Amino acid sequence: MNSTVPTAKKSHTKLLFILSLGILIPVTLIALVFFAAKNDAENQKEYDRIRQQQAEKIEFQKQQQKIQQAIDTKQTVSES
C-alpha cells in the first residue's frame, strides 16, 4: 500500500500539470490574438495617415504644376 500512495501523488501532480496546460495554452492563444488584432488596428491607422499625407502632397504638387504652367503660358503670351 505504501507504493501506491507516491504513485497516486505523482499521477495527481501530473494530472494537475496537464490540466494547467489545458487552461494556459488557450488563454495564451486568445491573448495573442487580441494583441495581434490591436497592433493590426494601430498599424492600419498609421498606414491610413501616411496615405492621406501622400495624397495631400501629390495634390499640392499638381496644383503647383498647374500654377507653373499658367505662369509659363502667361509669359509665352506676353513675349509674343
mmCIF file of the N, C-alpha and C atoms, coordinates in Angstrom:
data_MODEL
# 
_entry.id   MODEL 
# 
loop_
_atom_site.group_PDB 
_atom_site.id 
_atom_site.type_symbol 
_atom_site.label_atom_id 
_atom_site.label_alt_id 
_atom_site.label_comp_id 
_atom_site.label_asym_id 
_atom_site.label_entity_id 
_atom_site.label_seq_id 
_atom_site.pdbx_PDB_ins_code 
_atom_site.Cartn_x 
_atom_site.Cartn_y 
_atom_site.Cartn_z 
_atom_site.occupancy 
_atom_site.B_iso_or_equiv 
_atom_site.pdbx_formal_charge 
_atom_site.auth_seq_id 
_atom_site.auth_comp_id 
_atom_site.auth_asym_id 
_atom_site.auth_atom_id 
_atom_site.pdbx_PDB_model_num 
ATOM 1   N N  . MET A 1 1  ? 0.817  -1.184 0.000   1.00 0.00 ? 1  MET A N  1 
ATOM 2   C CA . MET A 1 1  ? 0.000  0.000  0.000   1.00 0.00 ? 1  MET A CA 1 
ATOM 3   C C  . MET A 1 1  ? 0.860  1.247  0.000   1.00 0.00 ? 1  MET A C  1 
ATOM 4   N N  . ASN A 1 2  ? 2.035  1.145  0.583   1.00 0.00 ? 2  ASN A N  1 
ATOM 5   C CA . ASN A 1 2  ? 2.954  2.273  0.597   1.00 0.00 ? 2  ASN A CA 1 
ATOM 6   C C  . ASN A 1 2  ? 3.367  2.675  -0.809  1.00 0.00 ? 2  ASN A C  1 
ATOM 7   N N  . SER A 1 3  ? 3.525  1.728  -1.685  1.00 0.00 ? 3  SER A N  1 
ATOM 8   C CA . SER A 1 3  ? 3.994  2.024  -3.033  1.00 0.00 ? 3  SER A CA 1 
ATOM 9   C C  . SER A 1 3  ? 2.907  2.692  -3.880  1.00 0.00 ? 3  SER A C  1 
ATOM 10  N N  . THR A 1 4  ? 1.650  2.517  -3.535  1.00 0.00 ? 4  THR A N  1 
ATOM 11  C CA . THR A 1 4  ? 0.576  3.130  -4.319  1.00 0.00 ? 4  THR A CA 1 
ATOM 12  C C  . THR A 1 4  ? 0.356  4.596  -3.959  1.00 0.00 ? 4  THR A C  1 
ATOM 13  N N  . VAL A 1 5  ? 0.703  5.009  -2.766  1.00 0.00 ? 5  VAL A N  1 
ATOM 14  C CA . VAL A 1 5  ? 0.496  6.402  -2.354  1.00 0.00 ? 5  VAL A CA 1 
ATOM 15  C C  . VAL A 1 5  ? 1.390  7.342  -3.160  1.00 0.00 ? 5  VAL A C  1 
ATOM 16  N N  . PRO A 1 6  ? 2.697  7.107  -3.293  1.00 0.00 ? 6  PRO A N  1 
ATOM 17  C CA . PRO A 1 6  ? 3.504  8.003  -4.115  1.00 0.00 ? 6  PRO A CA 1 
ATOM 18  C C  . PRO A 1 6  ? 3.068  7.993  -5.580  1.00 0.00 ? 6  PRO A C  1 
ATOM 19  N N  . THR A 1 7  ? 2.647  6.851  -6.074  1.00 0.00 ? 7  THR A N  1 
ATOM 20  C CA . THR A 1 7  ? 2.191  6.773  -7.451  1.00 0.00 ? 7  THR A CA 1 
ATOM 21  C C  . THR A 1 7  ? 0.924  7.600  -7.630  1.00 0.00 ? 7  THR A C  1 
ATOM 22  N N  . ALA A 1 8  ? 0.043  7.560  -6.652  1.00 0.00 ? 8  ALA A N  1 
ATOM 23  C CA . ALA A 1 8  ? -1.187 8.347  -6.718  1.00 0.00 ? 8  ALA A CA 1 
ATOM 24  C C  . ALA A 1 8  ? -0.855 9.835  -6.678  1.00 0.00 ? 8  ALA A C  1 
ATOM 25  N N  . LYS A 1 9  ? 0.109  10.233 -5.861  1.00 0.00 ? 9  LYS A N  1 
ATOM 26  C CA . LYS A 1 9  ? 0.502  11.642 -5.786  1.00 0.00 ? 9  LYS A CA 1 
ATOM 27  C C  . LYS A 1 9  ? 1.138  12.087 -7.099  1.00 0.00 ? 9  LYS A C  1 
ATOM 28  N N  . LYS A 1 10 ? 1.962  11.200 -7.679  1.00 0.00 ? 10 LYS A N  1 
ATOM 29  C CA . LYS A 1 10 ? 2.600  11.536 -8.954  1.00 0.00 ? 10 LYS A CA 1 
ATOM 30  C C  . LYS A 1 10 ? 1.555  11.704 -10.053 1.00 0.00 ? 10 LYS A C  1 
ATOM 31  N N  . SER A 1 11 ? 0.597  10.786 -10.093 1.00 0.00 ? 11 SER A N  1 
ATOM 32  C CA . SER A 1 11 ? -0.429 10.881 -11.132 1.00 0.00 ? 11 SER A CA 1 
ATOM 33  C C  . SER A 1 11 ? -1.317 12.100 -10.888 1.00 0.00 ? 11 SER A C  1 
ATOM 34  N N  . HIS A 1 12 ? -1.554 12.446 -9.626  1.00 0.00 ? 12 HIS A N  1 
ATOM 35  C CA . HIS A 1 12 ? -2.345 13.637 -9.301  1.00 0.00 ? 12 HIS A CA 1 
ATOM 36  C C  . HIS A 1 12 ? -1.589 14.902 -9.731  1.00 0.00 ? 12 HIS A C  1 
ATOM 37  N N  . THR A 1 13 ? -0.292 14.941 -9.464  1.00 0.00 ? 13 THR A N  1 
ATOM 38  C CA . THR A 1 13 ? 0.532  16.079 -9.870  1.00 0.00 ? 13 THR A CA 1 
ATOM 39  C C  . THR A 1 13 ? 0.587  16.179 -11.392 1.00 0.00 ? 13 THR A C  1 
ATOM 40  N N  . LYS A 1 14 ? 0.738  15.048 -12.034 1.00 0.00 ? 14 LYS A N  1 
ATOM 41  C CA . LYS A 1 14 ? 0.783  15.023 -13.494 1.00 0.00 ? 14 LYS A CA 1 
ATOM 42  C C  . LYS A 1 14 ? -0.548 15.503 -14.078 1.00 0.00 ? 14 LYS A C  1 
ATOM 43  N N  . LEU A 1 15 ? -1.649 15.067 -13.477 1.00 0.00 ? 15 LEU A N  1 
ATOM 44  C CA . LEU A 1 15 ? -2.972 15.476 -13.924 1.00 0.00 ? 15 LEU A CA 1 
ATOM 45  C C  . LEU A 1 15 ? -3.152 16.987 -13.764 1.00 0.00 ? 15 LEU A C  1 
ATOM 46  N N  . LEU A 1 16 ? -2.732 17.529 -12.631 1.00 0.00 ? 16 LEU A N  1 
ATOM 47  C CA . LEU A 1 16 ? -2.829 18.976 -12.416 1.00 0.00 ? 16 LEU A CA 1 
ATOM 48  C C  . LEU A 1 16 ? -1.980 19.744 -13.425 1.00 0.00 ? 16 LEU A C  1 
ATOM 49  N N  . PHE A 1 17 ? -0.817 19.216 -13.715 1.00 0.00 ? 17 PHE A N  1 
ATOM 50  C CA . PHE A 1 17 ? 0.060  19.860 -14.699 1.00 0.00 ? 17 PHE A CA 1 
ATOM 51  C C  . PHE A 1 17 ? -0.599 19.878 -16.079 1.00 0.00 ? 17 PHE A C  1 
ATOM 52  N N  . ILE A 1 18 ? -1.154 18.771 -16.482 1.00 0.00 ? 18 ILE A N  1 
ATOM 53  C CA . ILE A 1 18 ? -1.811 18.683 -17.790 1.00 0.00 ? 18 ILE A CA 1 
ATOM 54  C C  . ILE A 1 18 ? -3.039 19.587 -17.835 1.00 0.00 ? 18 ILE A C  1 
ATOM 55  N N  . LEU A 1 19 ? -3.816 19.616 -16.759 1.00 0.00 ? 19 LEU A N  1 
ATOM 56  C CA . LEU A 1 19 ? -4.980 20.498 -16.711 1.00 0.00 ? 19 LEU A CA 1 
ATOM 57  C C  . LEU A 1 19 ? -4.558 21.966 -16.756 1.00 0.00 ? 19 LEU A C  1 
ATOM 58  N N  . SER A 1 20 ? -3.478 22.282 -16.073 1.00 0.00 ? 20 SER A N  1 
ATOM 59  C CA . SER A 1 20 ? -2.973 23.659 -16.099 1.00 0.00 ? 20 SER A CA 1 
ATOM 60  C C  . SER A 1 20 ? -2.570 24.057 -17.510 1.00 0.00 ? 20 SER A C  1 
ATOM 61  N N  . LEU A 1 21 ? -1.894 23.157 -18.203 1.00 0.00 ? 21 LEU A N  1 
ATOM 62  C CA . LEU A 1 21 ? -1.530 23.432 -19.594 1.00 0.00 ? 21 LEU A CA 1 
ATOM 63  C C  . LEU A 1 21 ? -2.776 23.561 -20.466 1.00 0.00 ? 21 LEU A C  1 
ATOM 64  N N  . GLY A 1 22 ? -3.765 22.747 -20.178 1.00 0.00 ? 22 GLY A N  1 
ATOM 65  C CA . GLY A 1 22 ? -5.016 22.798 -20.931 1.00 0.00 ? 22 GLY A CA 1 
ATOM 66  C C  . GLY A 1 22 ? -5.727 24.131 -20.780 1.00 0.00 ? 22 GLY A C  1 
ATOM 67  N N  . ILE A 1 23 ? -5.539 24.784 -19.661 1.00 0.00 ? 23 ILE A N  1 
ATOM 68  C CA . ILE A 1 23 ? -6.123 26.114 -19.447 1.00 0.00 ? 23 ILE A CA 1 
ATOM 69  C C  . ILE A 1 23 ? -5.184 27.192 -19.958 1.00 0.00 ? 23 ILE A C  1 
ATOM 70  N N  . LEU A 1 24 ? -3.911 27.040 -19.694 1.00 0.00 ? 24 LEU A N  1 
ATOM 71  C CA . LEU A 1 24 ? -2.932 28.072 -20.026 1.00 0.00 ? 24 LEU A CA 1 
ATOM 72  C C  . LEU A 1 24 ? -2.763 28.259 -21.537 1.00 0.00 ? 24 LEU A C  1 
ATOM 73  N N  . ILE A 1 25 ? -2.727 27.199 -22.287 1.00 0.00 ? 25 ILE A N  1 
ATOM 74  C CA . ILE A 1 25 ? -2.499 27.299 -23.732 1.00 0.00 ? 25 ILE A CA 1 
ATOM 75  C C  . ILE A 1 25 ? -3.628 28.062 -24.437 1.00 0.00 ? 25 ILE A C  1 
ATOM 76  N N  . PRO A 1 26 ? -4.900 27.740 -24.214 1.00 0.00 ? 26 PRO A N  1 
ATOM 77  C CA . PRO A 1 26 ? -5.952 28.524 -24.878 1.00 0.00 ? 26 PRO A CA 1 
ATOM 78  C C  . PRO A 1 26 ? -5.975 29.994 -24.436 1.00 0.00 ? 26 PRO A C  1 
ATOM 79  N N  . VAL A 1 27 ? -5.736 30.245 -23.159 1.00 0.00 ? 27 VAL A N  1 
ATOM 80  C CA . VAL A 1 27 ? -5.708 31.629 -22.674 1.00 0.00 ? 27 VAL A CA 1 
ATOM 81  C C  . VAL A 1 27 ? -4.579 32.392 -23.353 1.00 0.00 ? 27 VAL A C  1 
ATOM 82  N N  . THR A 1 28 ? -3.432 31.768 -23.493 1.00 0.00 ? 28 THR A N  1 
ATOM 83  C CA . THR A 1 28 ? -2.297 32.405 -24.167 1.00 0.00 ? 28 THR A CA 1 
ATOM 84  C C  . THR A 1 28 ? -2.617 32.677 -25.634 1.00 0.00 ? 28 THR A C  1 
ATOM 85  N N  . LEU A 1 29 ? -3.234 31.723 -26.299 1.00 0.00 ? 29 LEU A N  1 
ATOM 86  C CA . LEU A 1 29 ? -3.600 31.916 -27.707 1.00 0.00 ? 29 LEU A CA 1 
ATOM 87  C C  . LEU A 1 29 ? -4.600 33.060 -27.870 1.00 0.00 ? 29 LEU A C  1 
ATOM 88  N N  . ILE A 1 30 ? -5.582 33.127 -26.995 1.00 0.00 ? 30 ILE A N  1 
ATOM 89  C CA . ILE A 1 30 ? -6.566 34.212 -27.063 1.00 0.00 ? 30 ILE A CA 1 
ATOM 90  C C  . ILE A 1 30 ? -5.890 35.552 -26.819 1.00 0.00 ? 30 ILE A C  1 
ATOM 91  N N  . ALA A 1 31 ? -4.986 35.606 -25.849 1.00 0.00 ? 31 ALA A N  1 
ATOM 92  C CA . ALA A 1 31 ? -4.260 36.852 -25.576 1.00 0.00 ? 31 ALA A CA 1 
ATOM 93  C C  . ALA A 1 31 ? -3.433 37.272 -26.789 1.00 0.00 ? 31 ALA A C  1 
ATOM 94  N N  . LEU A 1 32 ? -2.783 36.331 -27.439 1.00 0.00 ? 32 LEU A N  1 
ATOM 95  C CA . LEU A 1 32 ? -2.001 36.639 -28.638 1.00 0.00 ? 32 LEU A CA 1 
ATOM 96  C C  . LEU A 1 32 ? -2.883 37.152 -29.771 1.00 0.00 ? 32 LEU A C  1 
ATOM 97  N N  . VAL A 1 33 ? -4.060 36.574 -29.919 1.00 0.00 ? 33 VAL A N  1 
ATOM 98  C CA . VAL A 1 33 ? -4.984 37.022 -30.966 1.00 0.00 ? 33 VAL A CA 1 
ATOM 99  C C  . VAL A 1 33 ? -5.418 38.457 -30.704 1.00 0.00 ? 33 VAL A C  1 
ATOM 100 N N  . PHE A 1 34 ? -5.771 38.782 -29.464 1.00 0.00 ? 34 PHE A N  1 
ATOM 101 C CA . PHE A 1 34 ? -6.167 40.152 -29.137 1.00 0.00 ? 34 PHE A CA 1 
ATOM 102 C C  . PHE A 1 34 ? -5.011 41.122 -29.343 1.00 0.00 ? 34 PHE A C  1 
ATOM 103 N N  . PHE A 1 35 ? -3.819 40.714 -28.948 1.00 0.00 ? 35 PHE A N  1 
ATOM 104 C CA . PHE A 1 35 ? -2.641 41.567 -29.125 1.00 0.00 ? 35 PHE A CA 1 
ATOM 105 C C  . PHE A 1 35 ? -2.380 41.822 -30.609 1.00 0.00 ? 35 PHE A C  1 
ATOM 106 N N  . ALA A 1 36 ? -2.487 40.786 -31.415 1.00 0.00 ? 36 ALA A N  1 
ATOM 107 C CA . ALA A 1 36 ? -2.266 40.937 -32.854 1.00 0.00 ? 36 ALA A CA 1 
ATOM 108 C C  . ALA A 1 36 ? -3.336 41.825 -33.483 1.00 0.00 ? 36 ALA A C  1 
ATOM 109 N N  . ALA A 1 37 ? -4.581 41.658 -33.063 1.00 0.00 ? 37 ALA A N  1 
ATOM 110 C CA . ALA A 1 37 ? -5.661 42.486 -33.609 1.00 0.00 ? 37 ALA A CA 1 
ATOM 111 C C  . ALA A 1 37 ? -5.469 43.950 -33.228 1.00 0.00 ? 37 ALA A C  1 
ATOM 112 N N  . LYS A 1 38 ? -5.045 44.188 -32.006 1.00 0.00 ? 38 LYS A N  1 
ATOM 113 C CA . LYS A 1 38 ? -4.810 45.563 -31.550 1.00 0.00 ? 38 LYS A CA 1 
ATOM 114 C C  . LYS A 1 38 ? -3.680 46.196 -32.363 1.00 0.00 ? 38 LYS A C  1 
ATOM 115 N N  . ASN A 1 39 ? -2.595 45.477 -32.531 1.00 0.00 ? 39 ASN A N  1 
ATOM 116 C CA . ASN A 1 39 ? -1.471 46.003 -33.307 1.00 0.00 ? 39 ASN A CA 1 
ATOM 117 C C  . ASN A 1 39 ? -1.859 46.219 -34.768 1.00 0.00 ? 39 ASN A C  1 
ATOM 118 N N  . ASP A 1 40 ? -2.663 45.334 -35.312 1.00 0.00 ? 40 ASP A N  1 
ATOM 119 C CA . ASP A 1 40 ? -3.101 45.485 -36.694 1.00 0.00 ? 40 ASP A CA 1 
ATOM 120 C C  . ASP A 1 40 ? -3.948 46.747 -36.854 1.00 0.00 ? 40 ASP A C  1 
ATOM 121 N N  . ALA A 1 41 ? -4.810 47.013 -35.893 1.00 0.00 ? 41 ALA A N  1 
ATOM 122 C CA . ALA A 1 41 ? -5.639 48.221 -35.956 1.00 0.00 ? 41 ALA A CA 1 
ATOM 123 C C  . ALA A 1 41 ? -4.774 49.472 -35.870 1.00 0.00 ? 41 ALA A C  1 
ATOM 124 N N  . GLU A 1 42 ? -3.783 49.448 -34.995 1.00 0.00 ? 42 GLU A N  1 
ATOM 125 C CA . GLU A 1 42 ? -2.879 50.600 -34.872 1.00 0.00 ? 42 GLU A CA 1 
ATOM 126 C C  . GLU A 1 42 ? -2.086 50.801 -36.162 1.00 0.00 ? 42 GLU A C  1 
ATOM 127 N N  . ASN A 1 43 ? -1.597 49.706 -36.734 1.00 0.00 ? 43 ASN A N  1 
ATOM 128 C CA . ASN A 1 43 ? -0.843 49.801 -37.988 1.00 0.00 ? 43 ASN A CA 1 
ATOM 129 C C  . ASN A 1 43 ? -1.732 50.320 -39.116 1.00 0.00 ? 43 ASN A C  1 
ATOM 130 N N  . GLN A 1 44 ? -2.977 49.868 -39.150 1.00 0.00 ? 44 GLN A N  1 
ATOM 131 C CA . GLN A 1 44 ? -3.895 50.317 -40.196 1.00 0.00 ? 44 GLN A CA 1 
ATOM 132 C C  . GLN A 1 44 ? -4.141 51.820 -40.087 1.00 0.00 ? 44 GLN A C  1 
ATOM 133 N N  . LYS A 1 45 ? -4.296 52.324 -38.872 1.00 0.00 ? 45 LYS A N  1 
ATOM 134 C CA . LYS A 1 45 ? -4.468 53.771 -38.677 1.00 0.00 ? 45 LYS A CA 1 
ATOM 135 C C  . LYS A 1 45 ? -3.237 54.528 -39.163 1.00 0.00 ? 45 LYS A C  1 
ATOM 136 N N  . GLU A 1 46 ? -2.067 54.003 -38.850 1.00 0.00 ? 46 GLU A N  1 
ATOM 137 C CA . GLU A 1 46 ? -0.821 54.656 -39.268 1.00 0.00 ? 46 GLU A CA 1 
ATOM 138 C C  . GLU A 1 46 ? -0.697 54.654 -40.795 1.00 0.00 ? 46 GLU A C  1 
ATOM 139 N N  . TYR A 1 47 ? -1.021 53.527 -41.434 1.00 0.00 ? 47 TYR A N  1 
ATOM 140 C CA . TYR A 1 47 ? -0.958 53.455 -42.894 1.00 0.00 ? 47 TYR A CA 1 
ATOM 141 C C  . TYR A 1 47 ? -1.955 54.418 -43.531 1.00 0.00 ? 47 TYR A C  1 
ATOM 142 N N  . ASP A 1 48 ? -3.153 54.522 -42.950 1.00 0.00 ? 48 ASP A N  1 
ATOM 143 C CA . ASP A 1 48 ? -4.149 55.461 -43.476 1.00 0.00 ? 48 ASP A CA 1 
ATOM 144 C C  . ASP A 1 48 ? -3.656 56.899 -43.360 1.00 0.00 ? 48 ASP A C  1 
ATOM 145 N N  . ARG A 1 49 ? -3.008 57.218 -42.245 1.00 0.00 ? 49 ARG A N  1 
ATOM 146 C CA . ARG A 1 49 ? -2.475 58.563 -42.049 1.00 0.00 ? 49 ARG A CA 1 
ATOM 147 C C  . ARG A 1 49 ? -1.388 58.856 -43.087 1.00 0.00 ? 49 ARG A C  1 
ATOM 148 N N  . ILE A 1 50 ? -0.517 57.892 -43.330 1.00 0.00 ? 50 ILE A N  1 
ATOM 149 C CA . ILE A 1 50 ? 0.560  58.068 -44.312 1.00 0.00 ? 50 ILE A CA 1 
ATOM 150 C C  . ILE A 1 50 ? -0.027 58.226 -45.715 1.00 0.00 ? 50 ILE A C  1 
ATOM 151 N N  . ARG A 1 51 ? -1.028 57.404 -46.052 1.00 0.00 ? 51 ARG A N  1 
ATOM 152 C CA . ARG A 1 51 ? -1.671 57.520 -47.367 1.00 0.00 ? 51 ARG A CA 1 
ATOM 153 C C  . ARG A 1 51 ? -2.302 58.900 -47.545 1.00 0.00 ? 51 ARG A C  1 
ATOM 154 N N  . GLN A 1 52 ? -2.942 59.398 -46.491 1.00 0.00 ? 52 GLN A N  1 
ATOM 155 C CA . GLN A 1 52 ? -3.564 60.719 -46.552 1.00 0.00 ? 52 GLN A CA 1 
ATOM 156 C C  . GLN A 1 52 ? -2.509 61.797 -46.781 1.00 0.00 ? 52 GLN A C  1 
ATOM 157 N N  . GLN A 1 53 ? -1.399 61.703 -46.073 1.00 0.00 ? 53 GLN A N  1 
ATOM 158 C CA . GLN A 1 53 ? -0.325 62.683 -46.246 1.00 0.00 ? 53 GLN A CA 1 
ATOM 159 C C  . GLN A 1 53 ? 0.226  62.633 -47.671 1.00 0.00 ? 53 GLN A C  1 
ATOM 160 N N  . GLN A 1 54 ? 0.409  61.439 -48.199 1.00 0.00 ? 54 GLN A N  1 
ATOM 161 C CA . GLN A 1 54 ? 0.927  61.306 -49.561 1.00 0.00 ? 54 GLN A CA 1 
ATOM 162 C C  . GLN A 1 54 ? -0.060 61.862 -50.580 1.00 0.00 ? 54 GLN A C  1 
ATOM 163 N N  . ALA A 1 55 ? -1.352 61.615 -50.364 1.00 0.00 ? 55 ALA A N  1 
ATOM 164 C CA . ALA A 1 55 ? -2.363 62.144 -51.284 1.00 0.00 ? 55 ALA A CA 1 
ATOM 165 C C  . ALA A 1 55 ? -2.371 63.671 -51.249 1.00 0.00 ? 55 ALA A C  1 
ATOM 166 N N  . GLU A 1 56 ? -2.240 64.247 -50.058 1.00 0.00 ? 56 GLU A N  1 
ATOM 167 C CA . GLU A 1 56 ? -2.188 65.704 -49.939 1.00 0.00 ? 56 GLU A CA 1 
ATOM 168 C C  . GLU A 1 56 ? -0.946 66.264 -50.631 1.00 0.00 ? 56 GLU A C  1 
ATOM 169 N N  . LYS A 1 57 ? 0.167  65.575 -50.469 1.00 0.00 ? 57 LYS A N  1 
ATOM 170 C CA . LYS A 1 57 ? 1.414  66.021 -51.095 1.00 0.00 ? 57 LYS A CA 1 
ATOM 171 C C  . LYS A 1 57 ? 1.303  65.979 -52.620 1.00 0.00 ? 57 LYS A C  1 
ATOM 172 N N  . ILE A 1 58 ? 0.726  64.905 -53.142 1.00 0.00 ? 58 ILE A N  1 
ATOM 173 C CA . ILE A 1 58 ? 0.553  64.777 -54.592 1.00 0.00 ? 58 ILE A CA 1 
ATOM 174 C C  . ILE A 1 58 ? -0.391 65.856 -55.109 1.00 0.00 ? 58 ILE A C  1 
ATOM 175 N N  . GLU A 1 59 ? -1.472 66.109 -54.389 1.00 0.00 ? 59 GLU A N  1 
ATOM 176 C CA . GLU A 1 59 ? -2.416 67.155 -54.795 1.00 0.00 ? 59 GLU A CA 1 
ATOM 177 C C  . GLU A 1 59 ? -1.742 68.521 -54.792 1.00 0.00 ? 59 GLU A C  1 
ATOM 178 N N  . PHE A 1 60 ? -0.929 68.779 -53.787 1.00 0.00 ? 60 PHE A N  1 
ATOM 179 C CA . PHE A 1 60 ? -0.198 70.048 -53.718 1.00 0.00 ? 60 PHE A CA 1 
ATOM 180 C C  . PHE A 1 60 ? 0.756  70.183 -54.906 1.00 0.00 ? 60 PHE A C  1 
ATOM 181 N N  . GLN A 1 61 ? 1.453  69.102 -55.251 1.00 0.00 ? 61 GLN A N  1 
ATOM 182 C CA . GLN A 1 61 ? 2.372  69.131 -56.390 1.00 0.00 ? 61 GLN A CA 1 
ATOM 183 C C  . GLN A 1 61 ? 1.623  69.380 -57.698 1.00 0.00 ? 61 GLN A C  1 
ATOM 184 N N  . LYS A 1 62 ? 0.444  68.774 -57.846 1.00 0.00 ? 62 LYS A N  1 
ATOM 185 C CA . LYS A 1 62 ? -0.356 69.003 -59.052 1.00 0.00 ? 62 LYS A CA 1 
ATOM 186 C C  . LYS A 1 62 ? -0.773 70.469 -59.142 1.00 0.00 ? 62 LYS A C  1 
ATOM 187 N N  . GLN A 1 63 ? -1.170 71.040 -58.014 1.00 0.00 ? 63 GLN A N  1 
ATOM 188 C CA . GLN A 1 63 ? -1.557 72.451 -58.006 1.00 0.00 ? 63 GLN A CA 1 
ATOM 189 C C  . GLN A 1 63 ? -0.367 73.335 -58.366 1.00 0.00 ? 63 GLN A C  1 
ATOM 190 N N  . GLN A 1 64 ? 0.791  72.997 -57.834 1.00 0.00 ? 64 GLN A N  1 
ATOM 191 C CA . GLN A 1 64 ? 1.991  73.777 -58.149 1.00 0.00 ? 64 GLN A CA 1 
ATOM 192 C C  . GLN A 1 64 ? 2.323  73.686 -59.641 1.00 0.00 ? 64 GLN A C  1 
ATOM 193 N N  . GLN A 1 65 ? 2.166  72.506 -60.225 1.00 0.00 ? 65 GLN A N  1 
ATOM 194 C CA . GLN A 1 65 ? 2.424  72.337 -61.657 1.00 0.00 ? 65 GLN A CA 1 
ATOM 195 C C  . GLN A 1 65 ? 1.445  73.159 -62.490 1.00 0.00 ? 65 GLN A C  1 
ATOM 196 N N  . LYS A 1 66 ? 0.171  73.175 -62.090 1.00 0.00 ? 66 LYS A N  1 
ATOM 197 C CA . LYS A 1 66 ? -0.823 73.968 -62.817 1.00 0.00 ? 66 LYS A CA 1 
ATOM 198 C C  . LYS A 1 66 ? -0.485 75.450 -62.738 1.00 0.00 ? 66 LYS A C  1 
ATOM 199 N N  . ILE A 1 67 ? -0.089 75.903 -61.560 1.00 0.00 ? 67 ILE A N  1 
ATOM 200 C CA . ILE A 1 67 ? 0.291  77.308 -61.392 1.00 0.00 ? 67 ILE A CA 1 
ATOM 201 C C  . ILE A 1 67 ? 1.502  77.625 -62.257 1.00 0.00 ? 67 ILE A C  1 
ATOM 202 N N  . GLN A 1 68 ? 2.488  76.724 -62.250 1.00 0.00 ? 68 GLN A N  1 
ATOM 203 C CA . GLN A 1 68 ? 3.698  76.941 -63.052 1.00 0.00 ? 68 GLN A CA 1 
ATOM 204 C C  . GLN A 1 68 ? 3.362  76.956 -64.541 1.00 0.00 ? 68 GLN A C  1 
ATOM 205 N N  . GLN A 1 69 ? 2.476  76.075 -64.972 1.00 0.00 ? 69 GLN A N  1 
ATOM 206 C CA . GLN A 1 69 ? 2.068  76.063 -66.376 1.00 0.00 ? 69 GLN A CA 1 
ATOM 207 C C  . GLN A 1 69 ? 1.343  77.356 -66.736 1.00 0.00 ? 69 GLN A C  1 
ATOM 208 N N  . ALA A 1 70 ? 0.509  77.842 -65.831 1.00 0.00 ? 70 ALA A N  1 
ATOM 209 C CA . ALA A 1 70 ? -0.207 79.093 -66.086 1.00 0.00 ? 70 ALA A CA 1 
ATOM 210 C C  . ALA A 1 70 ? 0.779  80.249 -66.195 1.00 0.00 ? 70 ALA A C  1 
ATOM 211 N N  . ILE A 1 71 ? 1.787  80.257 -65.330 1.00 0.00 ? 71 ILE A N  1 
ATOM 212 C CA . ILE A 1 71 ? 2.808  81.310 -65.376 1.00 0.00 ? 71 ILE A CA 1 
ATOM 213 C C  . ILE A 1 71 ? 3.589  81.214 -66.679 1.00 0.00 ? 71 ILE A C  1 
ATOM 214 N N  . ASP A 1 72 ? 3.976  80.002 -67.058 1.00 0.00 ? 72 ASP A N  1 
ATOM 215 C CA . ASP A 1 72 ? 4.726  79.812 -68.306 1.00 0.00 ? 72 ASP A CA 1 
ATOM 216 C C  . ASP A 1 72 ? 3.895  80.246 -69.512 1.00 0.00 ? 72 ASP A C  1 
ATOM 217 N N  . THR A 1 73 ? 2.623  79.889 -69.515 1.00 0.00 ? 73 THR A N  1 
ATOM 218 C CA . THR A 1 73 ? 1.732  80.268 -70.613 1.00 0.00 ? 73 THR A CA 1 
ATOM 219 C C  . THR A 1 73 ? 1.591  81.785 -70.679 1.00 0.00 ? 73 THR A C  1 
ATOM 220 N N  . LYS A 1 74 ? 1.445  82.416 -69.523 1.00 0.00 ? 74 LYS A N  1 
ATOM 221 C CA . LYS A 1 74 ? 1.305  83.871 -69.463 1.00 0.00 ? 74 LYS A CA 1 
ATOM 222 C C  . LYS A 1 74 ? 2.571  84.558 -69.980 1.00 0.00 ? 74 LYS A C  1 
ATOM 223 N N  . GLN A 1 75 ? 3.733  84.011 -69.606 1.00 0.00 ? 75 GLN A N  1 
ATOM 224 C CA . GLN A 1 75 ? 4.996  84.595 -70.066 1.00 0.00 ? 75 GLN A CA 1 
ATOM 225 C C  . GLN A 1 75 ? 5.157  84.415 -71.573 1.00 0.00 ? 75 GLN A C  1 
ATOM 226 N N  . THR A 1 76 ? 4.742  83.258 -72.081 1.00 0.00 ? 76 THR A N  1 
ATOM 227 C CA . THR A 1 76 ? 4.841  82.993 -73.514 1.00 0.00 ? 76 THR A CA 1 
ATOM 228 C C  . THR A 1 76 ? 3.932  83.954 -74.290 1.00 0.00 ? 76 THR A C  1 
ATOM 229 N N  . VAL A 1 77 ? 2.743  84.194 -73.779 1.00 0.00 ? 77 VAL A N  1 
ATOM 230 C CA . VAL A 1 77 ? 1.798  85.092 -74.443 1.00 0.00 ? 77 VAL A CA 1 
ATOM 231 C C  . VAL A 1 77 ? 2.313  86.523 -74.391 1.00 0.00 ? 77 VAL A C  1 
ATOM 232 N N  . SER A 1 78 ? 2.881  86.931 -73.259 1.00 0.00 ? 78 SER A N  1 
ATOM 233 C CA . SER A 1 78 ? 3.372  88.310 -73.131 1.00 0.00 ? 78 SER A CA 1 
ATOM 234 C C  . SER A 1 78 ? 4.629  88.534 -73.967 1.00 0.00 ? 78 SER A C  1 
ATOM 235 N N  . GLU A 1 79 ? 5.407  87.495 -74.206 1.00 0.00 ? 79 GLU A N  1 
ATOM 236 C CA . GLU A 1 79 ? 6.606  87.620 -75.036 1.00 0.00 ? 79 GLU A CA 1 
ATOM 237 C C  . GLU A 1 79 ? 6.240  87.747 -76.510 1.00 0.00 ? 79 GLU A C  1 
ATOM 238 N N  . SER A 1 80 ? 5.101  87.243 -76.888 1.00 0.00 ? 80 SER A N  1 
ATOM 239 C CA . SER A 1 80 ? 4.702  87.265 -78.304 1.00 0.00 ? 80 SER A CA 1 
ATOM 240 C C  . SER A 1 80 ? 4.259  88.596 -78.752 1.00 0.00 ? 80 SER A C  1 
# 
